[in-house]
Amino acid sequence: MSGREFLVSSAEAALLAQEAHFTARPAAPAEAEGGAAPSSATGGVETWPNVHAPDAARAASDAVQKLAPAGRRAVRAFLANPTACAGLAILALVVAAALAAPWLFPDDPLEMAGRPLLWPGQSPRFPLGTDALGRDVLAGLVHGARVSLLVGAAATVVGLLAGILVGATAGYFGGAVDDVLVKLIEIFQTVPGFILLIVLVAIAQPSVPAITLAIGAVSWPQVARLVRAQFRALKEKEFVAAARALGFGHGRIIFREILPNALPPVIVLASVTVATAILMESALSFMGLGDPNVVSWGSMIGTGRELLRTAWYLSAVPGLAIVLTVLALNLIGDGLNDALNPHLAGEA
């Protein structure tokens, strides 16, 4: 036998041995009857002997448990965070007071209700006292919560819509579109945000809609940069390639495939944006650029700044309300970050 024939025969023998090793053996009678199967009575090798092992079963059950809806896991992680629950409780109390304001204090909070400069606890009719014009501080505080929360939430929605639209377009398409939109974002970010806010409100005349749109116009660049970064990372994933292979259009891929996966950090940023919007509105009202026809926490602080030495409670009470509300929103933001981030939630 030549050397070449020997090599061919050896290769054929190896292939036959490999086929015999991986060929599934027929079921033994004991297996068909539910009994234990012998390991290998004829010298054959059983394929995949650990498929039905207890460890493999446990691993499969654990994998099934990990497929539970992500929303439920996030809710459980959020409710397990005590600081996040405390922030949610504080915010719920503020929202409840704002919603009940028309029933608790049906009169106009800007009208004179009693004797001026009554200190808190001095009169049972005015638990938090009155200001220099005889207006009820508690009524102003509750009605001011409506304005502050409304402006904060509406401005955040405006900023999110504009930021998501710009950031998604820039991150998905890239190229020249990305360059132009990034330059637009940088132009807005080069101007100090609060100065731009003052200019916009001064041009549009102070009113609740104008303040809301102005705060939204100042807030959207941060959202756009975050969404752009998320889209740039997600557009190269396998599920996006599969959507393109199925013939989906750009709109469906952007809004139904990539955007839901990019939302968790945007939700966290939204909670912080609401707090920032409340602070901006309060600062504008403190400077006299708020809506003069409504009462807000910032306008109450601005009214009481002239009496800080004699009636400090006029500024301290609405200031404390702002501090508690902003603190609650930040605690909620931290809890959302822990719940929606898989690395922090221990799911990675």
Summary of the structure (lengths in Angstrom):
residues: 348
radius of gyration: 32.6
end to end distance: 59.7
largest distance: 121.5
contacts: 1071
relative contact order: 0.12
helix: 70%
strand: 1%
